[in-house]
């Protein structure tokens, strides 16, 4: 090994520094002075990448804190040791190795294992334990992982110019000859390296600060590529600390091209990591087998996988990068589409309950409504009734803006199922929302008469029978009570007592029996309700996660409704489905979702949209103010409270943070209760409280036991307080438009004019201004959702990653054309091979399974 003694000397000094707990005392005058002197004597030792990495890591060592020193010394030592773990392929290697001991046969060195896509990173030449550990923090453990560790941006160093054409302030690339190299001491300590380069049109000064070891790498007369920002100093053009590398005509990595910038973490140096990734891509990308059959590649006009992986890391040009992104993004969209379409086909291949619409029951329901259904509600119900009538399970998403009337649609669907002799269940994410649904549905449905015929018992639709052939409720002409025994009548009377049904509600036993099942129900009443559900004496069950516990058994669950479905994981939704024999499924969300998202996250569901608000729904006046104008918001709140109204104040944080200059919920509560409104009743609620504590505060606020509720995003869904007329949202720029629109929907639910006040100081930020102005001007949640998707991207659309949602590394949901192309291709593939069982689809099937397995684990 050339320069072995110098490298050993460097390693010994660093080991001593490590033993001294990195106090910068291992060498007289400090480590940086030692390194400066060491470089002058290092000679050929500087040619090795681990040595270059070490010197780069330890630049500025004296200014590091103790933890940073320890980490960098450790990484540097590990990097240097890699040079001695295997022979370096140079002719002089043997001459520098210590002589073998006489009379001892050296141990046989096992041949290195062949490198594969599943090899760990430690199997790569020059990668030590510390480097591999740093990559593991990024989720990169194997060669395959590294190939799919895509750049998050690219520095464009492709525009090569002559020195005479360089303009100050621009980022440019030049190829020039090194004319002079000088090390200049700096007043602040350390040295500056001044390099003069030139081409046929002129010369340029290049400066590197505190990197004097580079002097040996810039040899006078050598050609180099430099990419960086052109500046002016003392009236002369120069580049300071540019990216650079020796000029080669065919293998530029760090300069003179679209230079990838990969996500890194502590312990990884950008230049060294990029060099490693380039080596892995060149050597291992050709090992990848393309999971897409040639016919698919041809139909979709896609680049082969091996080429796409190589080009996305180190693109030849912008066009090649875009083609690579299109191929890899298409893959992700295709995996999603194949997964959701297969799930939908599997669900709807099962036999379900065919529910024939009862017009008399629906008319009775409409007669109980205090309003007329909107056109959107009527359209959604027609779609749902058509699904219910089919002998396959419905799988439908009902999405509608805040206040669009989703609950009324769900109630009408549940009523048809109950009239057919089955049960319905509605699962809500919180007890307060479950109780809210229960109160509303009990009042709405309790006085609607449904036929009482032979109740359906457990009916196994897997035995080939048609569940639609089972006897219909109400099919008997006689009164159902004529066939009931005294014990059954007594049991039903007790259930009605527990449910709080009066004689008027009972309608001679034909009134809909609605039960609330939450964790706060008393033990005795809970047992009776569970028995009533199991026997079929309860028609509609409203609850939280309690609905899917093992103790809950349904007599004949015909419809499962999941409200605010994005709060539940895939497994929870499946467990509710499994409570019945292929029941119909209706999931609801108040978050307006762009079409591109419904094709991905909800691609296994048919979609109904409520895009109209009921007549008379008042406009919520929205205004954006700065923090300096916060006093105006407080005066407004006092005026509203004086009128007997209530207000929400939303904060993005629970506790105070040193990193974010925003009022936390706890801090805001203390300020409002102690300083601003000491005479008013101010409550606090946040996500770190226990569920029962949160529900208690929300119920107390609804009952007007408090005037002001300070909260985090926990009130985004659920609480309905008609008396609340003002919502103030602190740090509004930290929330997505969909979330802000949800918050705004917490007010405007009564007869009084309501207000939404957005507090944000980022008026100089174009994105923030665009979003806040959109909130002021636009009331349509679907329009806001589209704007939010375009501005912030899908990763932040909901504020948090969705349960069971696939993680897109490269696909962009705004690219609807690519998404639809993948959707069409998935349909074509599955029409010909529904289970992906053909040999040409074997690798594709494995990739789809792997993709969805990772998504479910993340959820």
N, C-alpha and C positions, 0 to 999 in steps of 0.2 A: 504494500500500500504506500503510495507516494505521500510523504508528509506525515507518516505514522507517529513519529516521535513528537512532532508539534501537537498533533491531536491528543496524544496521551498527556502531554503537559497541560493542555487546556482542560482536559477532563479532570486531571488531578486537582487543579486549582478550583474548578467548579464543585468538586466533591468536598473539598475543604470548606468552601463557602457554605455548602449545604450543612455540613457538620456544625458550623458556627451559627446555624439558624438564620443564615442570610443577613448578617449584620453589616455587609459590605466591608469586612475587615480582613478577608483572606489574603488580599494583596495590598501592599503599601500604596496609599493614595486612592484606593478604591478599585472596584472591578472594571469600570469603564477605562481607567488609565491602563490597567493591565491588558485589556483587550486591544487597545490602540497599539501598545508596544508589541503584543503577540502577533497582530496582523502583519506588522512590518517584517517579521521573521518567519511567517507561516509558509510562504512559498506555495508549493503545489497543494498544500492542505486545503486551500481555499476553493479548490475545484469541486469539493463534495457538497452535495445538497444539504446533508445534516449539519455541516459546518456553517453553511450560509444561513440555515434556519436558526442555528444557535446564536449567531451574531445578530441576526435580525430581532430575535426574541429579547436579547439583553440590551438592546439600544435604549438608553435612558434609564438604566438600572437604578441609579442613585435617587431618582425621583419616584420610584415605585414604593407602594406601601409593602408591609412585611408579607401579607398574604400573596400579593402578586409576585414578589420576589421568589417565595417558596415554589409557587406554581411554575414559574418560568425556568427556574434552575432545574426543577425536576424534569420538565419536558426536554430541556436542552441536554441533560445527561442521558436521558433515555434515547434521544435522537442520535447522539454521538456513539452510544454503545451498539447501535445497529450496524455500524461500520465494522465491528469486530466479531459479529455473530456468524458471519459466513464469509468465505473468501471473496475478494473483489477480483473480478476477471481482468487482470492486467498481467502482462508478461513478467513484470518484476515482482509479482506477489510472493513467489517462493523465497526470493532473496531476503525479504523483510520479515519472514516468519521465524520465530525462535526455533532452534534445532531440536529435533525430537530426542528424548532421552534414550540413551543407549540401552540395549537389551529389553526395550519395551516396544511392543507392537501397537501402533496407534489404533484406537478404537475405530471400528468401521462406522463411517457416517452414513446413516440411512439416506437413500435418494429422496430428494424433495418430492412431496406429493404434487401431482399435476394440478395446476390451477383450474378451478371450475367456477361457475356462477354462484355456487353455494359455499365457496371457500370463505373463511373468515378474513377480515382485513389484515390480521396478523400474518397471514400467508403471503401477503404482498411484499416484495423486496423493499426494504427501507422503512416499513411501517412497524413501529414499536408499540408496546403496551399502552403508553400514554396517548399516542395519537389515535389508536383504535378506541380507547376509552372515550376520547373526546368525540369521535364520530358516533359512538353508541348513544351519547346524549342527544344526538339528532335523529335517533332511530335507525342509524346506518350500521349494520353489523356484518353484512356479507358483500361480496363483489356485486351481486345483483342489486342489493340496496343502493350501492354507490352509483350504479348505472341509472337508477331511478331517483337519484338525489339531484333534482333539476335546478339550474340557476334561477334566481328570483329576479335578476335583471342583467343587462348587458351594457358595458361601456363601449360606445361606438368610436373605435380608433381606426376606422377603415379609410378615411379620407386622407390620403398621402399627399403632402405638398412639398414644394421646395422651400428652403429657408427664406428666400426673398419674398415669397407669397404669404408668410405668416402674419396674422393680424392679432394684436393684443386682445385678450379677453375670450379668444376662441380655443376650443380643444382640438388639437391637430396631431397628425402623425408625420414624422419625417424619417428618412434614411440618410445617415450622415457618417462621415469619417471622424474618428477621434483625433483631434489635433494637439491637445495639451491636457494634462491632468495635474492639478495642484491641490494640496491640503493646506487649508488656511485656518489658524487658530481663531476662536470666537471669544469675545469679551465675556459672554455668559458661561463659558466653559465648553470643553469639547472642541471639535474641529468641523470645518465645512469643507466639502469637496467641490472644487470648481473645475468643471470640464468644459473645454472649448471643442465644439464640433463644427464641421463645415461640409458643404456640398459645392457644386459648381456655381451656385448663385450667391453664396455668402456664408457667414458663420453665425453661431448661436452659442450663448453661454447656458450651461446646464448646471444646476446646483443641487447637491444632496447634503442634508444637515445631519451631523452626528452619525455618519455611516462611512468613516474613512477607509474601512476594509474594502470598499468598492474600488478603491484606487487600483488594486491589482487586477480587477476584472475589466477595467477600461484601458486597454492597451493602445498606445498611440499607433495609428495606422489602421486600426480595426474598424469594420463597418458595424454600426449599431442601429436598431430601430428604437425610436423614442416617441411615446404618446403621452400628451399632457396638455395642460392649459398654458397658453402663451401669456407671459406677464411682462411688465416693464420695471426696471430697477436702474436708477441713475441714468435714465434716458435710453437704456439699452434693452433690447428684447432678451428674454431668458425663459427657461422652463425650470420650475422648482419641483424636485422629487417626482419626476415623471415615471410612468411605467416604461420598462425598457427590456431589451434582450439582444443578444448578438444577432446580427442580420443573417437570416437564412431565407432562401427563396421559396421554401415549401412547407415550413413547419413553425409558423408563428403561434405563440401561446399567450403571452402576456401583453403584446403590443401589436399595432399594425393590423388589427382585425376587430371583429365584434368579440370583445373579451367578456367571457361569462363571469358573473359574480354569484357564487354559490352561498347559500345559507351556512354560516359557520357558528362556532361556539367557543367557549374558553378553551385554550390549548391548541387551537388551529390557526395557522398563519395563512392568509389568503394566497400568497404566491406559492407557498409549498403545497397547499391543498389543491390548488389549480393544477400544478405540475403532476401531482399524484393522480388526480381525476383524468387528466389527459392520457397518462400512461395506461390507466385501466380501460378507458374508452377505446383506445387504439387496439389494445390487446384482447379485450373481452367482449366488446359489443358484437363482433362477428360470431361469438358463441351463441347468441340469442336465437332461439327458434321462433319464427313468426307464428303466432296463434291464429292469425286471420288467413283463411284459405285464399289461394290466388284469385278465385272468382270474386270474392268480396273486395279484394284490393283493386281489381279491375273495375268492378261496378262503381265503387266509391271514388276511384281515382286517387288512391292513397300511396304514400311512400312506404317501402318495406321497413319493417321494424328496426332492423340493424342500422339502416341508414338514418332513420328518424332519431334514434338514440344518439348517434354520433353527431348529427347536425344540431340537435337541441342543446348539446353541451358546447360544441365548438363549431358554430355555423360558418359556412363559406361566405354567405352574404344574407341580406334581409329576406330575400325570396326563399332561400333554403330553410331559414329559421321558421318562416311562416308555414311552409309545407310540413316541417317536422312537428310543429305545434298542432297543426291540423290533424296529422295522423295520430298523435298521442292523445289529443283531446277527443277525437272520434272514438278511440278505444274506451276511454272512461265513460263517455255517453252511451256507447254500445253495451258495456257491462251493466250499466244502470237499466237500460231499456230491456235487455234480455232478462235481467232479474225480476223487474216489476211485471213484465208481461207474462213470464212464467208463473209468478205468484198469483196473478189475476186469473190465468187459465186454470191453475190448480184449484183455486177457491171456487170458481164458477163451474168447474167440471163436476162438483158435488151436487147432489140433489138437495133442494131446499123446500121450504114451505111456500106454497102458492097461495097468496092472500088476495081473494077476490074483493074488489072495492064495494063497500056498502054505502051507497049514496045517501040513504036515510040517516045513517050515523054521521056522515060528513056534514050534511045539512044541519043536523042538530048541533054539531060542533061550531059551525059558522054562526049559528044563532046565539051562541054564548060569547062570541068575541065582541069586545067593545069597539072594534074597528073593522074596516073591510080589508081583506088581503090585498097586497100590492100585486101588480102584474107579475113581478119577479117571483113572489111567493107562490102564486097560482101556477106559474110555469115549472117551478121546482117541484111542487107537489105532483103535478102530472108526470114528471120524470120519475119520481119516487114511487108513485102508485103503479106505474108501468113495470118498474123493477120488482115490486112486491108481488105482482100478479104472475111473474115468471117462476117456474119450478126450480130456479137456481138461486143461490144466495146473492142478495144485493151487496155491492161494495161501492158505496157512493160517498163523495166528499161534498158537504154543503158549506160553502164559504160565503160570507156576507159581511158587510161593513158593520161597525158598531151601531146597534139600534135598528138593523134591517129586518128583524123578526125571525131569526133562525129557530128560536124556541117554539114559536107557534107552528112552524113547519114540522118540527120534530114531534110536537104534540099531536098534530093531525095524522102523521104516519103511525105513531104509537097507538092511536085510537083505532085505526083500521086493523092493526094486528090484534089488539085486545078484542075487538068485535068478532074476529075470526076464531077466538077461543085460545089465543096464545098470550104470553106475557111479554112485556117490554122492560128494558133496563136502561137508565141514563146514568153514565159515569162522569162526574165532574172532578176537577183537580183539587178543589178545596172544600172544606165543610161549609164555609159561608156560601159558596156558589151552589153547592148541592142543596143547602137549605133554601136558597133563593128559588131554585128550580122547583123544589118541592112545594113551596107556598104557592107559586104561580100556577103550577100544573094541578095542584089539588083544587084550587079555586076554579080553574078553567074546566077541568075534566070531571070533577066530582058530581056535577049536575048534568052530565051527558049520559043518557041511558044506553047501555050496550046489551045485546042479547045474552042470555045465560043458558046455554045448552050444555051438552056433554063436554066437560073440560078435557082437553088433550092431556094424556099422561106422557111419560117418556116414550118417544117413538124413534126407533133406530132407523134412520134413513139410509144407513149403509147396507141394509138387508135387501135392497132392491125394490122395496115398496115405494110408492109415491106418497109422500106426506100430504100431498094435496087431496088424497083419497080419504084421509081421516075425517070423521064426522065433524061438521061445522058447528060452532057454537050457535045456538038459536035455531038449529035445524028441527028441533022438536017443537011441535005445536003446543005442547002442554007447558004449564008453569014449571020451571026448574025446581021449585021448592017442593013440588009434589013427590019428586023422587029422592029428596034429601032426607036423611035420617035425623033425629033430634040432636045427636051428637055433632053432626056437621053444622046444623043450624046454630047451635050454641057456640061452636068454634068460630063461625063466621061473625056472630054477634060480638064476640070478644075481640076479634081482629078489627072490626069496625070501631069498637070503643078505643082500642089502642091507636088507631089511625085518626081518631077524632072526628069520625063521620057522624053528623047529626041525622035526624030522621029525614030532613029535607034533602040532605046529600045522598041518602041511601036509595031513593027512588024505587022503593019496594024491592031492594036488593039488586037493582040493575045499575046503580051508580058505579063509576070507575073507582076502584080502591087503590089509592096511591100511598106508598110507604116510603119513609125516609130511613136509610140505613147508613149510619156513620159510626165512628168510633165512640161518640159521646152518648149513644143510646144506652139506657139502663139494662142491666143483665136480664131481668125477667121479661121486659118488653122486647128486648132484642131476640130472646129465645122464641117468643110467640111470633114475632115477625118472620124469623127464619122458618118456623114451621109453616106459617101462612104462605111463604114463597114456595116452599117445597111441595105443599099440597095444591097450589094453584089458587088459593083464596085471595092472594094479592095480585092485582093486575099489572101495576107499574111500580117498579122499584127505582128510587133515585138515591144515589150515594156517591161515595168517594172510592178509594181503592178497596174499601170493605166489600164491594160487590164481587171482587175476584178472589177473595179468600176461600180456603178449602171448605169452610163450614157452610158457605152459601150454595145451596142446591136449588135449581129452578124446576118447576113442574114441566114447563114447555116454553122455553125462551125463544120467542119468534123474532125479536128485534133488539139489537144492542146499539145504543146511541152513545157516542163518546164526544163530550164537549171539550173545546179547546184542546184538540187531540195532540197538538205538538208538545203538550206538557207530559204526555205519556210515552213510554218506550214501546218499541215493537212488541216485546215480550208481553207487556201488560195488555196491549190491545188483543193479542192472540189469546191470552188467558180468558178474557171476557168472551171472545168468540167460542172458546172451548166449553163454556158453561152451558151451551145449548147444543142441539144437533143441527149444525150449519145454519144458525140464525142469520137473518138479514143484518147488514152492518151499515150504519150511517155515522160518519164522523163529521164534526163541525169545527169550524175555526172562525174567529172574528178578525183574523189577520188577512186582509186581502192579499192574495198570492198571484204574482205574475204568471202568465201561461207557461213560461219556460220552467218555472219551479214546479208547477203542477205536473209537468211531463216527467220530472225527475223524482222529486221527493214523494209525490203522490201518483206516480204513473200507474199503480195498480188499482186506482179508483176512478170511477166515472165522476164527473164534476158537475155540480149544480151551483149557479152563482146568483146571489141576491144582490143585485146592483141598483136597487131602488130603496129609498127610505119611505116609511109610512107618511101619509099626509099630515101636515101640522108639526112635523119634527123641526124644532127651531135650530137656527144657525148659531153655532158657538163662536163668539167673537174672539179672534186670536191675534195676539200682539207680541212682537219680539222686542225686548228691552235689554240694555246692558246692566252689569252689576251696579254701576253708579246710579242707575235709576230704580234700584230695588225698593227704595222708600216709597215710590209711587205704588208699587204692588202692595206694600203693607197698608197704605192708606185705603186702597181699594178693598182689601180683605176686611178692614175694620168697618167700612161702609156696609159691606154685604152682611157681616155678622150682626151689625146693629139692626139690619132689617130682618134678622132671624135666620139668616142663611149660614151655610158652612163652607169650609174651604179645605182643599188638599194642597200640600207643599211637597213636591217630589225632589229627592236628592239622589245622585248616581252612586254615592258611596255610603256605607254603613258607618265607618269610623273615619276619623281624620287621617290623612295620608301626607307624608313628607314629600312624596313625588308629585302629587296632583294638588294644585291650588284651587280646590273646590270645597264648599261647605259640605260636611258629612251630615247624615240624617241625625246622628246624636248631637253634633255641634249645633245644627240648625234648631233642633228641639230645645236645647238649652237656651239658645239666644232668643227664640220666639217666646218661650214660656217665662224666661227670667227678665228680659230686657224690653222686647218689643210689645208683647201682649201679656203682661203679668196679670191683667184682670180677666183674661179669657181662659178657656179650658183647652189645653193643647196636649194631644196624645202623640205617641211615637210607635211606629211599627216597622220592622225590618226582617230580612230573611234569616237572621241568626236566632230569632225567637222560636220557641216551640210552636207547632201548628195550633195547639189549643190556645196559646197565648195570643197568637195573631188573630184567630177567629174571635176571641173575646173582645179584643180592641176594636175590630171591624164591626162587630155587632153593636158594641157600645156607641161607636161613631154613627152608625146607621140610626140608632135610637136617640140621637141628638144629645148624648151625654157629654160630647166634646164639640167644640166649635171648629177646631183646626186639627187636621191629621197630617203629621209629618211622616213621610214614608219613603221607602226605596221602591224598586220596580215590582214589589210583591203585590201592589194594588193594580197592576196592569190589567189583570183579569179578575172578574168576580164580583166586586162589591157594587151594589146598586143603591145609591143614596139620592133620591129625587130632590132632597133639600140642599144638596151641595151644588153651588153655582160657580165656584172659582177653583181653578187648578193652576198652581204656579210650579213650573218645572225648572229647577236649578241645573246648570251645566247641560243645557239642552243639546249642545253640539255633540255630547257623548252618546246620545241615543239615536237609533235609526228612525227614519220617518215613519215606518210602520209602528214602532214602539210609541213615538210621540202621538201618533194618531190614536193609538189605543188609550194612552193616558187621557187625551182630550175627551174621549168617549166616556170617561168616568163622570163628567158633568153634562148638563143639558138633558137630564132624564126626568125633569119635573116641568112645572108650568112657568118657571122663572127664567129670565134671560141669563145665559151662562157665559163664562169667560175662560180663556186659556192664555196664560202669560208665560212666554218662553224667555228665560234669562240666560244670555250667552255673551261673552266678551270678545269672541273671535271674529269681530267685524272685518278685520283685515284679511281673513281667510276666505278665498272665493268659494270654496266648497261649502263652508259653514253658511255664508251669506245666501248661497243658492238654495240650501236646504231650509233655512229659517224663513226665507221669503216664500218658498213653496208652501210651508205650513200656514203662513199668514193668508195666502191667496187661494189655496185649493182645499176643498172639503171632501173630495172624492178619494176614498181610501185606496181604490184600485189605481188611480192615477198617481197617487203618492208612492204606492208600492213600486210601480214601474220606474219612477224617478229615483227611488232609493236603490233599486237594483242597479241602475245605470251608474249612479254616483259612487256608491259604497261597495258594490259587488255582492255576490251571494254569501260570502263568508260572514258578513255582518248583518245580513238581512233581518234575522230574527233577534240579533243581539247576542245569542248564544248558539252553539252548534246543536243541531237537532238530534234527538235520540234516534239511533239507527240510520242516520243520514250518511251516505257515502262521502268520503273525503276526496275532493277533486284537487289533484296536484297541478294540473295544467289546463284542463278544460275551463272555458269561460261561459257562464250561463247566459251572458248577453249575446253569445253567438247562436242565435236561434236557428240559422240555416244549418249549421253543423249538427245541432241537436235534432232537428227534424230529419236530417239525412241519416243519423244513427237510428232514429225511431223507425224510419222506413226500412232500413236494412235489418233491424231486429225482427220486424214483422215478416220480412221475406225469409229470413233464416228459420224462424220458428214455424212458419207455414209449411216448410219442407221437412223440418226436423224438430218437432216440439220439445223433445227432451235432450237435444244436442247429443244424440247417441251415435251418430255416424262417425267413422274414423277421422274424417277431415275436420270434425268439430271437437275432437277430444281435448286438444290444448285450449281451445276457446272455452269449453265447459269448465276446465280446471281454473282458468283465469277468472271467470265469472264467479265461481264458488269462492275463490280466494278473496276477490274484491268485496263480496257481500259478507264474508266471514269477518273481515277487518271492520266493515261498517257496523255490524252488530256488536262486535266487541267494544268499539268506540262508544256506542250508544248505551 
